[in-house]
Amino acid sequence: MLGLLLIGGFHLIFVWPGDILTLYALLGLVLILFRNFDDKSLLRWAAVLLLLPVLHWCGMYLTGTFYPSALFRHISEHAATLGLVTPESIGTDSPRFSPAAQIAGTDFASWFQMQVKLPFLRLGMILM
């Protein structure tokens, strides 16, 4: 699992921000903790884990904090300063990244900054 996490982390940052290998490795590491549980405990944990997204959304609704939207805005604004977002999507909750601008960028530091931040955008999309 740790080897898969390393490969997935490299792929996540340097190849594609929507990498699934990292998620598989993290879930695999968590599943190792459940290997000695009995069936009843596993069913209880399954019920709890299935209810967590509902509780998460209720918590956001009741507190009025919808942080995935703030995450989108932050990353969109940062990408706009680097010239990696299409002009019509700047400041919206759904930034559209321009692959041509990202590939044509000559500044490795700017590209690397976005590659590190894009997985968080993907996390925001999953939370949505």
C-alpha positions in Angstrom: 0.0 0.0 0.0 2.8 2.4 0.8 4.4 1.6 -2.6 1.1 2.3 -4.3 0.8 5.5 -2.3 4.3 6.7 -3.5 3.5 5.8 -7.1 0.0 7.4 -6.8 1.5 10.6 -5.2 4.0 11.0 -8.0 1.3 10.5 -10.6 -1.0 12.8 -8.7 1.4 15.7 -8.7 3.4 15.2 -12.0 0.9 13.5 -14.3 -2.8 14.0 -13.6 -4.6 15.6 -10.6 -7.5 13.2 -10.9 -5.3 10.2 -10.0 -7.1 7.2 -8.4 -4.0 5.3 -7.2 -3.6 7.6 -4.2 -7.2 7.1 -3.2 -6.8 3.3 -3.5 -3.7 3.3 -1.4 -5.2 5.4 1.3 -8.4 3.3 1.4 -6.2 0.2 1.4 -4.3 1.4 4.4 -7.5 2.2 6.3 -9.0 -1.3 5.4 -6.0 -3.0 7.0 -7.3 -1.7 10.3 -10.6 -3.6 9.8 -9.0 -7.0 9.0 -9.7 -8.5 12.5 -13.2 -7.2 13.0 -16.1 -9.5 13.3 -19.1 -9.3 11.0 -21.3 -7.3 13.4 -18.6 -4.7 13.9 -18.0 -4.4 10.2 -21.8 -3.9 9.6 -21.9 -1.1 12.2 -18.8 0.6 10.7 -20.4 0.3 7.3 -23.5 2.0 8.5 -21.6 4.8 10.2 -19.4 5.4 7.2 -22.4 5.5 4.9 -24.1 8.1 7.1 -21.0 10.3 7.4 -21.6 12.2 4.0 -25.2 12.9 5.1 -24.0 14.2 8.5 -21.3 16.2 6.7 -23.9 17.9 4.4 -26.3 18.5 7.3 -23.4 20.2 9.2 -22.6 22.4 6.3 -26.3 23.3 5.9 -26.9 24.0 9.5 -23.8 26.1 10.0 -24.1 27.9 6.7 -20.5 27.1 5.8 -20.2 25.7 2.3 -16.4 25.4 2.1 -16.1 23.5 -1.2 -17.3 26.7 -2.9 -14.6 28.7 -1.1 -12.0 26.1 -2.1 -13.1 26.4 -5.8 -12.8 30.2 -5.7 -9.4 30.1 -4.0 -7.9 27.7 -6.5 -9.6 29.5 -9.5 -8.1 32.9 -8.4 -4.7 31.4 -8.0 -4.9 29.7 -11.3 -6.0 33.0 -12.9 -2.9 34.8 -11.5 -0.8 32.1 -13.2 -2.8 32.4 -16.5 -4.0 28.8 -16.4 -7.8 29.4 -16.3 -10.1 30.4 -19.2 -11.1 34.1 -18.8 -14.8 33.5 -18.6 -14.5 31.1 -15.7 -12.5 33.4 -13.4 -14.3 34.0 -10.1 -16.9 31.3 -10.6 -17.4 28.1 -8.6 -16.4 26.0 -11.6 -13.0 27.1 -12.9 -12.2 25.8 -16.4 -8.5 25.1 -16.8 -6.9 25.7 -20.1 -4.6 22.7 -20.8 -3.0 24.6 -23.7 -2.0 27.4 -21.3 -0.7 24.9 -18.7 1.4 23.1 -21.3 2.6 26.3 -22.9 3.7 27.7 -19.6 7.5 28.0 -19.4 7.6 28.6 -15.7 8.1 25.3 -13.9 7.4 26.8 -10.5 3.9 28.0 -11.6 3.1 24.7 -13.2 4.2 22.8 -10.0 2.1 25.1 -7.8 -1.0 24.3 -9.8 -0.2 20.6 -9.9 0.0 20.6 -6.1 -3.3 22.6 -5.7 -5.4 20.7 -8.3 -5.9 17.6 -6.2 -7.5 19.9 -3.6 -9.8 21.1 -6.4 -10.6 17.5 -7.1 -11.4 17.0 -3.4 -13.8 19.9 -3.6 -15.5 18.4 -6.6 -15.9 15.1 -4.7 -17.3 16.9 -1.7 -19.8 18.7 -4.0 
